[in-house]
Amino acid sequence: MMLATHARFEVGTQVWAEIRRPRAGRRHAADWLRRHCIMFFKDLISQLRQTPKLAGWHSKLQQACEVFWDSLNANPRTEHAEQDVATLISLLSDRENFAVARLVVPELREMKIDPTILYHRQQRCVLEATSELRTGFGRVETARQSDFDDILYVAEKETMLNAELQRARVLLHQSDAFGSDNEQLIRHWLSEHPELRPTHNKQNE
């Protein structure tokens, strides 16, 4: 089957030769490429339906996503079979599958649909169907520490910092508790928190 697939969908020099021809030839080449992309996508979807998730399955899914997306970008007249598009959407509803697909389709990494871009109708169907997954993955990737700084978490961080500060103070002012190397490390740590630098008093002196 793979040999037949490669023979049927190899573009090679034939397409480029036709693209260089006059306008009628270029139009013929574009139609030829459009039809073969549709058949290629259909074959890939058929294989994904029938093949269990063994080695190479996710690579085939990535290839199907690329063929689908790029063919629609290349020629707005392209229309894939609705059943095949529905199968692709069903496959992408799985988080693992979606994580793999978004590596090769940049639009799947966007949290929101750009209203200024005129997506193909079938592309928009995929984007709308994966809206929740796109948002979820995007939030995880853009999360910062401040997103977790609620009142209790901030209090816990301050407690831990104060504990470390107090420990450094004790070590710094105890005699013979550590060597010069450790003292240098502690002083370096304290230098990163100048506002918390321990003050000397008469007892310590």
N, C-alpha and C positions, 0 to 999 in steps of 0.2 A: 504493500500500500504506500509506503514511504517513497519507493522508487517512482510510482505513478504520480505521487504528489509533487515530487521534485521535477519530474518531466513536464507536468502540466503547468506548474507555476513559476518555472524559471524564466525570469524576464530577460536578463543578459543583453546581448547586443541587438536582439531583434527590436525591442522597444525603443532603444536609443536611436536605432537606424530610422525607425518610423517617426520619431519625434523630430528628427532633423528634416523631414520632408516638408512640403508645403502645408498650408493650414489644414486641408482635408486629410492629409496623412497624419498630422499631429492629432487631429480629432479622432481618427480611427485608432491611433495608438492609445489615446486616453480612454476610449471606450473599451478597448481590449484589456487594458490594465484594470479598469474598474470591474469588468466581469470576472476576471481571474482573481482579483482580491476578494470578491464576494464568495467565489467558490472555495478559495483558500481558507477564508474564515469559517465557512460552513464545515469544511473537512476538519479543521482544528477543533471546533465545538463538538463535532461528532466523536472525535477521538477522546476528548475530555469527558464526555458523557459515559463512554464505554470503558475507559481505562481507569483502574483504581489508582489511588495516590501513591504510586511507586516512584522510584528514582526517575527524574526527568519530567514528572507530571507538572510541577510548578513552572518549569521552564517553558513547557508547552502553553500553559495558561498565560504567561508573560507574552509569548509570541502571538497568541490570539488577541490579547489586549492591544498590542502594538499594531497588528494588522487592522483591527477594527478602528482604532482611533486615527491612525495615519491615513487610511483609505478615505475616511470621511473628511479629513482635513484636505486631502489632495484633490478630491472631486466631490463637490456638494451634491452631485446627482447620484452618488452612491447610496443605495438603500439595501441594507442587509435584511435577511428574512427576520420577521418579528419574533418567530420562535427561537431563532439563534440568539437574538439580542436578549430575550427573556431568560434564556439559559445562562448567558454571560452574567446578567444581573443576579441570578440565583447563585451562581458560583461566587460572585463577589460579596454576597451577603455573609459569607464565612470570614471571620476576622483574619484567619491565617492566610486565606486566599487573597483577601484585600490587601494585606500587608505586603504580599509579594507583587501584586499588580501595580500598586502605587509607586513601586520603584522604577517602573518603565513608562508610566503615564503621569507626567508632572501635574496635570489637572486634577488627578485624584489625591494629590497632596494639599490641595487648596481647601481651606475650611469653608469658604463661601464662594458661590458662583459669581464671577465677574460680570456685572450687567452690561458692560461695554463690549463684551466679546459675543459675536454671533455664532454660537455653537450650533452644530448640526442637530436636528431634532432627536436623533438617536443618541448622540452624545449627551444631550441634556437629560434624556431619560435615565441614562446611567448615573449622571451626576446627582440627579434628584433622588434616585433610589439609594445612593450611597451617602446621602447627606449626613446621617447620624454617625456613620463610621468615619467620614472625613473630619467631622467636628471633633469626635473623640480622639482620634490619632493626633489631630492638630493641637488640641489642648495639652496632651501629654508632652508633646515636643516643645511647646512654648511655655510650659510651666516653669516658674521661678520660685526660689525659696520664699519670697515674700507672699506667695499664694498660700503658704501654710502657716503664716504668722498670725494665728488667732491669739486671743488673750492668754489662754493657758500655755500655748506653745512658746510665746514670747517670755512668759514668766519662767518657764522651765529653762529656756536658754540663758536667761539672766542668772538664775540660780547656779547653773553649771559653770558659767563664766566666773561668777564670784567665788565659787569653790576652787576653781583653778587658780584664780588670782591669789586667794588666801594661801593656798599650798605653795605658790611661788614666793610669796612674802616670807613664809616660815622658812623655806629652804634658803632663801637669800640671806636671811639674818641669823641663821643658826651657825655657830662656829663649828668648823671641821665636819659639817654634815655632807659635804660633797667636794669634789675636786674643782680645779679651775676650769676644766672643759665644761662641766655641768653648769658652773656659775655663768659662763659665757652664753650658754644656750638659754638659761633662764632670763638673763638680762636682755637677750635678743627678743625673747617672747614678750617681755614687759615693754620693750621699746615699741612694739607694734600696738600697744594700748597705752599711749602716753597719758591719757586722761585718768587711767587707773594706776599709774605708777605709785608705788608705796612711798610715803613720806618718812624721812628719818626723824626720830625724836631723841630726846636725851637718854632714855633707857636703852635704846638700841645703840647709841653712840657710846 
